[in-house]
């Protein structure tokens, strides 16, 4: 069950007209915090993200289906999580315990800053230069004046450090 604060943040994002993926980002963020504070682990960053997205679907965020290339089991799991988001039925305690016990045995390295950065770069490389450029353009549009200024200062500092 997601924390009340996460649900509120996702609801606020929806009210502000943000995309479903931005709303789901709150759940992924919560998942990373859980791993970092030692509540449970994950085998990979990808798995940690998947857990967060599943929680988002179960909370009623209208996320699209996984990409065509993903495993059949992944797509079925996403479909079932979306269905669970439409019907509000409490998860069985036995299933919840089993999931948590399995996750507690997993390593904690999936939510480190290095692991997240590695995953982000990998995902960006898969998208190609045109998509990256479009994402950067959109970021510039949505950042606002103060955000652009901060980003420029950060970039200058990075260039100076390198």
C-alpha positions in Angstrom: 0.0 0.0 0.0 1.5 3.4 -1.0 2.0 6.0 1.7 -0.7 8.7 2.0 1.8 11.4 1.0 2.7 9.6 -2.2 -1.0 9.3 -3.2 -1.5 13.0 -2.5 1.5 14.0 -4.6 0.3 11.9 -7.5 -3.2 13.4 -7.1 -1.7 16.9 -7.2 0.3 16.0 -10.3 -3.0 14.8 -12.0 -4.8 18.0 -10.9 -1.9 20.1 -12.5 -2.5 18.2 -15.7 0.7 16.3 -15.7 1.1 13.1 -17.7 0.3 9.7 -16.2 4.1 8.9 -16.2 4.8 11.9 -14.1 2.1 10.8 -11.7 3.6 7.3 -11.6 7.0 8.9 -10.9 5.9 9.6 -7.4 5.4 5.9 -6.7 8.7 5.0 -8.3 10.3 7.6 -6.0 8.7 6.1 -3.0 10.0 2.6 -4.0 13.6 3.9 -4.2 13.2 5.4 -0.7 12.0 2.1 0.6 15.0 0.3 -0.8 17.4 2.9 0.5 16.0 2.8 4.0 16.3 -1.0 4.0 12.6 -1.9 4.0 13.3 -4.3 1.1 15.6 -4.8 -1.9 15.4 -5.4 -5.6 17.6 -7.4 -8.0 18.0 -4.4 -10.4 17.0 -0.8 -10.8 14.6 -2.0 -13.6 12.8 -4.2 -11.1 12.6 -1.4 -8.6 11.0 0.9 -11.2 8.6 -1.9 -12.3 7.5 -2.3 -8.7 6.8 1.4 -8.5 4.9 1.4 -11.8 2.8 -1.5 -10.6 1.9 0.3 -7.4 0.9 3.3 -9.5 -1.4 1.2 -11.7 -3.0 -0.4 -8.6 -3.5 3.1 -7.2 -5.5 4.0 -10.3 -2.9 5.9 -12.4 -3.9 5.4 -16.1 -0.5 4.2 -17.4 -0.2 2.7 -20.9 0.8 -0.9 -21.5 4.5 -1.9 -21.4 6.4 -1.7 -24.7 5.8 -4.3 -27.4 9.2 -6.0 -26.9 8.6 -6.8 -23.2 7.8 -10.3 -22.0 4.3 -11.6 -22.1 4.3 -12.1 -18.3 5.2 -8.4 -17.9 2.3 -7.3 -20.0 -0.1 -9.6 -18.2 1.1 -8.4 -14.9 0.6 -4.7 -15.9 -2.9 -5.6 -17.2 -3.8 -7.2 -13.9 -2.4 -4.3 -11.9 -4.5 -1.9 -14.0 -7.6 -4.0 -13.4 -6.8 -4.0 -9.6 -6.7 -0.2 -9.9 -10.3 -0.1 -11.2 -11.7 -2.4 -8.6 -10.9 -1.6 -5.0 -10.4 -4.9 -3.3 -7.9 -5.3 -0.5 -4.9 -7.5 -1.3 -4.9 -10.8 0.5 -2.6 -10.7 3.6 -1.0 -13.9 2.6 0.0 -12.6 -0.9 1.3 -9.3 0.6 3.5 -11.2 3.1 4.8 -13.5 0.5 5.8 -10.6 -1.8 7.4 -8.7 1.1 9.4 -11.7 2.3 10.7 -12.3 -1.2 11.7 -8.7 -1.6 13.4 -8.6 1.8 15.9 -11.2 0.5 16.9 -9.1 -2.5 20.1 -6.9 -2.5 19.9 -3.1 -1.8 22.1 -1.8 -4.6 19.4 -1.1 -7.1 18.4 2.3 -5.6 21.9 3.8 -5.4 22.5 7.0 -7.2 25.1 5.3 -9.5 22.6 2.5 -10.4 19.9 5.0 -11.2 22.2 7.1 -13.3 23.3 4.0 -15.2 19.7 3.0 -15.8 18.8 6.5 -17.0 21.7 6.6 -19.4 20.8 3.2 -20.8 17.2 4.1 -21.3 18.2 7.4 -23.0 20.6 5.6 -25.4 17.8 3.2 -26.4 15.7 6.2 -27.4 18.1 7.7 -29.9 19.3 11.3 -30.4 16.0 12.8 -31.9 14.0 11.6 -28.8 16.6 13.0 -26.5 16.6 16.3 -28.2 12.8 16.5 -28.0 12.9 15.6 -24.3 15.5 18.4 -23.7 13.3 20.9 -25.7 10.3 20.0 -23.7 12.3 20.4 -20.4 13.3 23.8 -21.5 9.7 24.8 -22.2 8.4 23.5 -18.9 11.3 24.6 -16.7 10.4 28.3 -16.6 12.9 31.2 -16.3 14.2 30.3 -12.8 14.6 26.7 -13.7 16.6 27.5 -16.9 18.9 29.8 -14.9 19.5 27.0 -12.3 20.2 24.5 -15.1 22.6 26.8 -16.8 24.5 27.4 -13.6 24.7 23.6 -13.0 26.0 23.0 -16.5 28.6 25.7 -16.1 29.8 24.2 -12.9 29.9 20.7 -14.4 32.0 22.0 -17.4 34.4 23.8 -15.0 34.8 20.6 -12.9 35.6 18.4 -16.0 
